Amino acid sequence: MSQKSLLFVVVLTAVVAITACESEPDVDQNIIHTSFDLTCNNIGLTKAQSYQPNDGSINRIIIMSDSTIGEQYDEYFQQHPSNMPEAWFPQIVDGTFVYTDVELALCIHRTATEPVDIPCDFEDGYTIKVHNATYEMTLRDPNTAEIIAQQTVTNEGNCPTMFSIFTEGQKEQDQFAAVGDAQIQAFIEPYVVTH
């Protein structure tokens, strides 16, 4: 075999190996907030806790949501609710969030939107296009990605009561109704706080 052929085979093998590594999710990874994106995409994490409903104890939860429809940007990010008990969520130890004791992952995925005919105009010609939105809330076991519970909610869009940030040169922006903390809490509480 010539040196050129051997070099080609070595390079091709390396490319195939790198591609295989990039395409296979690491289910054995150390648990950090981004790990739960795999759980939301139906892939269990071997180092994650499994949901064990215990009387009177708290089963810690992480809330993950994506803000897109379709496959192109289908990635989940941690959401930090402000109106629920802190003890329900990953705790900070030595200045770092600890995710190893999370037993539940709530995955919130926007499945549909509908434009609303609400005038939402601001100074200097800036406009917000308001949308109603439907979300699928899926509660999963992080270790197995098994679905524990599901609920669909549809919320109505409104003009923002606070300011909105526009990128330079942008005059129009879409805004989608969100899932409220009260809706999330009502859905997850029976699983987080077991009696």
N, C-alpha and C positions, 0 to 999 in steps of 0.2 A: 504494500500500500504506500503510495507516495505521501510526502509530507503535507502537501496541499489537501489531499483526501483525508488524512488523519486529523489535520487541523479543523477541517470542515465538520467531521464527525464529533470532535470534542466540543466545538462551538455549538453545534446543533443539540447535543446532549445537554449542555449547560442551559441553553434557551428553554428546552423542554422541561428541565428540572425547575427552573425559575418560574416558568408559567404554571407548572403543577403546584408549586408552593403558594403562588399568589392566588390561585383559584380555589384552593382548599382552605376552609375556615379553620382556625386554630381553636378547637374545642377544649384543649388542655391549658389554655393561657391563664396567667394569673388574672384574677377578677378585678377589673376596673370598670368605670362607668360605661365606657364604650363597648365592653364585652356583651352587654345586654342587648345590643343591636342584633346579635346572633339569635338570642332567645326570641326576640320579636319576629325574626325571620324563620322561626320553627326549627332552630338548631339548639340543642341542649349543651350546657357547659359542664364538663366533668368535675371541675373544681368548685362549682356553685352549690349552695345549699339546696336541699329539696324541701318543698312545702310540707310542713308537719303541723296541722292545726292542733294547738294545745290549749286546754282550758285556761283562761285567764291570762295568757301570755300574749305578747305582741309578736306578730310575724312581720318582720321588716320588709318593706317594699321599695322598689324603685319605679319611677314613672318615666316612661320613654314615649316620645311622640315624634312623628314625622309630620312635615307640613306640606307635603306634596302629594300629587295624584300621579300614579303611573310608576313605571320601573326606573326611569332615568335618574331620579334623585331619591330612590326609596331607601333612605337611611334614617335610623332613629337616633334621637338625641335626648339626654336627660332633661327632664322638666322639673323645676323646683317650685312646688306649690307653697304659697305663703300663708294660707289660712287653715292648715291642718296641723295636728300635733307633730312636733319634731321627732318624737320618739318612734314614730312609724317609719322613719326614713333612715338611710345610712348615716351613721354617727361619725363625728370627727374625733380621731384619736391622734395625739401628737401632731396636730395641724393638718392631718390628711383624712379624707373620707375613707371609711372602711366599708367595702362592698362584700366581704366574704360572708357576712351574716344575713344577707338579703335572701329571703325565701320566696318572694313574689315579684314578678315583673308585670307591670301594667303597660300594655302597648296600645297607644292611641294612634289610629291611622285615619286620615281624612279620605273618605271614599267618594264623595260627591259634593259639588257646589252648584249654586244657582244664583245668578245675578239678581239683585234687588233694585227696583226703581226708586231709589232714595237720593234726592239731591244732596250731595256732600261736597260742596265747593268751598274753597278757601281763597284768601287774598292772592293776588298776582296770578290768577288762573290755575291754581293747583286744584286737582280733583281726586277724590278717592272713590273708586268703584266698589260698592259694598256687595257682599255675597252671603247668602245663607250657606251653611255647611253641615254635612252629615259625617259623623265619625263612628268608627267601629272601635269599641274599647274591649280589649282582650286581656284577660288576666291569665298569666302563664307561670308554670313552675320553671325556674331558671335552669335547674339541673337537667330536666327532661324536655323542656319546651312544651309540655303537655298543657292543653287549654283547661283551665279550672272554671272559668266563667266568661261570658261575652254579653255585651249590650251595645245597641246602636242608639245614638242620639243625634237629633237634628236641631240646630240652633239658628236663630234669626240674626242676621247681620244688622249692625247699626253704625251710624257715623261715629267716629271716635270722639270721646269727650276730652281727650288730651291731644297734644300736638302730634303730628306725624312727621317722620323724617323722609325727605325726598332726596334722591341722588341728584347730583348736579346735572342739569339738562332734562331731568325727568319732571313732567308736569302731571302725570296720571299714575295712580298706584292702586293695586287691588288690595282689599282687606276682607278677610274671611272671619265669620263668626267662630269663636273658640269654644272648647269644652270648659265649663266653669268648674272651679274648685268644689263647689257644693255638689255638682253632679258626680265628680270623681269620688268625693268622700262617701256619698251615699252608696256608690257601687262597690268600693273596696273595703269599707269598714267591717262588714261581716266576716271577711277573710283575714283582715289584719288583726282585729281584736276578736278573738274567739272566746266564747263563754261555755 
